[in-house]
Structures are given as C-alpha cells and as structure tokens.
Amino acid sequence: PERLSLLSVLAYAGPQSAGELAEIEGVSRPAISRIIKALEADGFIRRMPSPSDSRAGILSITGRGRHLVERARARRLQLIADMLAGAAPRQLEILQEAASILDRLSVGARNQVE
C-alpha cells in the first residue's frame, strides 16, 4: 500500500523530491528512503538530478510504475462497480446526494487552505 501510494503521488502530482514525498505521505525521511530504494530497484521510479540543487534528486514514475498504478486503479473501480451493481435505486440516489455533499465540502476545505 505505501509503495502504491507513493507511485500514485508521482503519477498524478508529477515529479517530487524525497523530502516532498515524505511530507505528502506523512512518513519520516528514513522510511521514504527505504520505499524509494525498493521502487527504484524494481524499475517503478527513476531519479533525475534536481535543476535547482545539485545535491538533491527529483523522482519520477516510469512507464512500468504508471502501468502498475493504472492496473490497481482499474481493480478498485471494478470493485466499486460490482458493489454498486447490486444497489437499489434509492440507495444509488442516497450515494449521489452524499457524493455531492462531499464534493461541496472538499471545495470549501480547499478554499480555506488556499
């Protein structure tokens, strides 16, 4: 899960430094370093020199890593679709209302942060 989470950040937010990834993921530098090392060894991410700091590196997802993220996302979406297929029409209406409420709340929360 932690590896897939980090890959998802790189897939959707773009290249990041190790420090940025540690902050986003809410883990320590040593923990993020272990995850990065494993993902690099498996060919899911690559390290590039940072244009602003020659001592630092920027991490980006590889095609192989992106493929893994996309497969995991497709599995989750299929699981949700399978669960919703058995829902009654009124249950689907309630879920739609809940989704609308969550969307409005998330927009409000983002506006407060900015």
Rosetta blueprint (number, residue, H / E / L):
1 P L
2 E H
3 R H
4 L H
5 S H
6 L H
7 L H
8 S H
9 V H
10 L H
11 A H
12 Y H
13 A H
14 G L
15 P L
16 Q E
17 S E
18 A H
19 G H
20 E H
21 L H
22 A H
23 E H
24 I H
25 E H
26 G L
27 V L
28 S L
29 R H
30 P H
31 A H
32 I H
33 S H
34 R H
35 I H
36 I H
37 K H
38 A H
39 L H
40 E H
41 A H
42 D L
43 G L
44 F L
45 I E
46 R E
47 R E
48 M E
49 P E
50 S L
51 P L
52 S L
53 D L
54 S L
55 R L
56 A L
57 G E
58 I E
59 L E
60 S E
61 I E
62 T L
63 G H
64 R H
65 G H
66 R H
67 H H
68 L H
69 V H
70 E H
71 R H
72 A H
73 R H
74 A H
75 R H
76 R H
77 L H
78 Q H
79 L H
80 I H
81 A H
82 D H
83 M H
84 L H
85 A H
86 G L
87 A L
88 A L
89 P H
90 R H
91 Q H
92 L H
93 E H
94 I H
95 L H
96 Q H
97 E H
98 A H
99 A H
100 S H
101 I H
102 L H
103 D H
104 R H
105 L H
106 S H
107 V H
108 G H
109 A H
110 R H
111 N H
112 Q H
113 V H
114 E L
